[in-house]
Amino acid sequence: MKIPDRDTLASLILQKARDFGADLAGLAGIAALKKEPSTRVVPFIPPGTYGSMESLYGLKPGEVRWPKGGKSVVVVGLEHPEDHPELDWWYWLIDPPGNRVLKSIVQNLKEWLAAEYGLESTHITYHIEKGGVFLKEAARLAGLGCIGRNNLLITPQYGPRIRLRSLVVNIDLPATGPSAFDPCSACRAPCQKHCPSLAFDKIVLTRGQTGEERLPGRDGRYHRENCAQIMQLNEDEAQLQLVPEISADPIPIIKYCRNCEVFCPVGAS
């Protein structure tokens, strides 16, 4: 099987990702991703809180289980409109419909690369503690957007209303970013003001503590413990609903808070 030159292959991969259903797609190099601040900031997150990432593989906080031979990351994004919240609902232990769509896109892309060019790739799980990569950082390096003051990826097209998944490929491909896009610098941050958990009310990490210029929430004011409390409340308040295609009996539907997404003016329709 003849593999095209890298620029052509990169274009073909991105187009194929869109053909399979991705709304956004980009490429980032693993060497660059390893230098991003997320891996170094994670150890400062209090143990036991959402995002502290106690590993299932014996990894230390911030470590990534990089696939052997992996050189580039394909990042795919699926729009998550405000009027389709069910894309991110957890049907008890069954992952959200949006994530299932993303898994299908990535799996199809993996199989296409193998069949068309004999290329090896690894479908990466979502969770860091299960062997995943830092998706927001990968998406930023791939030029899909920037990390906003709500600590989420902000894209020009959809704002933060986007879901991500990734595929690691065993070939160096040209990165598609990062970009200079930054809508947060002049924004009054309604995302932070409308957080029900007050997760952005005070600075909890500083550049002096971490040695990093880029911090969660941009200036270190994203408080994961507060955010985790709302997520736990969302789980505790999950209502039983009948979902025939999943279960014959009513099951809890978990609907996590999205205020930091829906109050962002970027990409809002």
Salt bridges, closest charged atoms under 4 A:
GLU36 OE1 - ARG140 NH2 2.81
GLU36 OE1 - ARG214 NH2 3.06
GLU86 OE2 - HIS84 ND1 2.92
ASP88 OD2 - ARG163 NH2 3.11
ASP95 OD1 - ARG100 NE 3.69
ASP95 OD2 - LYS103 NZ 2.90
GLU129 OE2 - HIS127 ND1 3.71
GLU137 OE1 - ARG140 NE 3.82
GLU137 OE1 - ARG214 NH1 3.51
ASP182 OD1 - ARG218 NH2 2.82
GLU212 OE2 - ARG40 NE 2.42
GLU213 OE1 - ARG207 NE 3.37
ASP219 OD2 - ARG221 NE 2.86
GLU225 OE1 - HIS223 NE2 3.87
GLU261 OE2 - ARG163 NH2 2.77
GLU261 OE1 - ARG258 NH2 2.94
